[in-house]
Amino acid sequence: MSNLYFAGIDAGSTYIKVALLNDDKVIDVIKANTGINNSDTASKLLNDLLKKNKINKDDVKCIIATGYSRKIIDIANADVSEITAHACGAKLTAPKEFKPGIIIDIGGQDSKVIYLNPNYTVKNFTMNDKCAAGTGKFMETCAQILETSIEEIGPLSLKSDNPCTINSTCVVFAQSEIISLIARKHDRKDILYGLHLSLANRIGKMIHQNSLNEDIMLCGGGALNVGLKKAFEDELLKDVYVCKYPQFNGAIGAALFGKEHYKDL
């Protein structure tokens, strides 16, 4: 192991995530709520990570920011787009048994479908950032309506035998639809899996049909939801793989980008 370290900061709309790399090994990761001062939060998280792992800050050769507020992270040496960071991160986070051609990223406020070349560069991408109905924030809101937690909605949804149909593609109308289903005494687990299928259907429509022969990797906070993984598999009729460190794929990719390019920055 060398004494060269590289940090990636994914300054998202909901969480700030920081990853620390040495060579091509993920040393550690950390996250916190974004808060009102993204730059200060990022700096504190990195310092906490270095202190925990007994690493001198001078040994961090490059810090790359990505994400929603990447341009205002003061400690970063440079920044890259989320799309580039996720593609780069797949080099380290993809399960060894397959090579993803598509990344689905479910973030707090948007969702993305990223198409990869064989060398993990970006071929193309599509993004839904106009409506919350395809995002983690939407699922959090639905969890509150159904009086459960975001951690429980996935396991609960897997118990469904008769998922409800959620037709609305607008988050406001979908919430009204959920309330109506509750009033008609539908079981919570059936409503939840219906919601997961609705989200998978919405994002599935963003995927080019001629790309569905590619291996698909799921990342972002949504990838931690076992119900959403199953919903994607039911919707797309194929296996969907969850990356290692799902919430940190962008931060890991940013750090790896820094490792590969720091001499040119």
Stockholm file with secondary structure:
# STOCKHOLM 1.0

chainA/1-265         MSNLYFAGIDAGSTYIKVALLNDDKVIDVIKANTGINNSDTASKLLNDLLKKNKINKDDVKCIIATGYSRKIIDIANADVSEITAHACGAKLTAPKEFKPGIIIDIGGQDSKVIYLNPNYTVKNFTMNDKCAAGTGKFMETCAQILETSIEEIGPLSLKSDNPCTINSTCVVFAQSEIISLIARKHDRKDILYGLHLSLANRIGKMIHQNSLNEDIMLCGGGALNVGLKKAFEDELLKDVYVCKYPQFNGAIGAALFGKEHYKDL
#=GR chainA/1-265 SS CCSCEEEEEEECSSEEEEEEEETTEEEEEEEEECCSCHHHHHHHHHHHHHHHTTCCGGGEEEEEEESTTGGGCTTCSEECCHHHHHHHHHHHHSCTTCCEEEEEEECSSCEEEEEECTTSCEEEEEEECSCGGGSHHHHHHHHHHTTCCTTTHHHHHTTCSSCCCCCCCSHHHHHHHHHHHHHTTCCHHHHHHHHHHHHHHHHHTTSCGGGTTSEEEEESGGGGCHHHHHHHHHHHTSCEEECSSGGGHHHHHHHHHHHHHGGGC
#=GC SS_cons         CCSCEEEEEEECSSEEEEEEEETTEEEEEEEEECCSCHHHHHHHHHHHHHHHTTCCGGGEEEEEEESTTGGGCTTCSEECCHHHHHHHHHHHHSCTTCCEEEEEEECSSCEEEEEECTTSCEEEEEEECSCGGGSHHHHHHHHHHTTCCTTTHHHHHTTCSSCCCCCCCSHHHHHHHHHHHHHTTCCHHHHHHHHHHHHHHHHHTTSCGGGTTSEEEEESGGGGCHHHHHHHHHHHTSCEEECSSGGGHHHHHHHHHHHHHGGGC
//
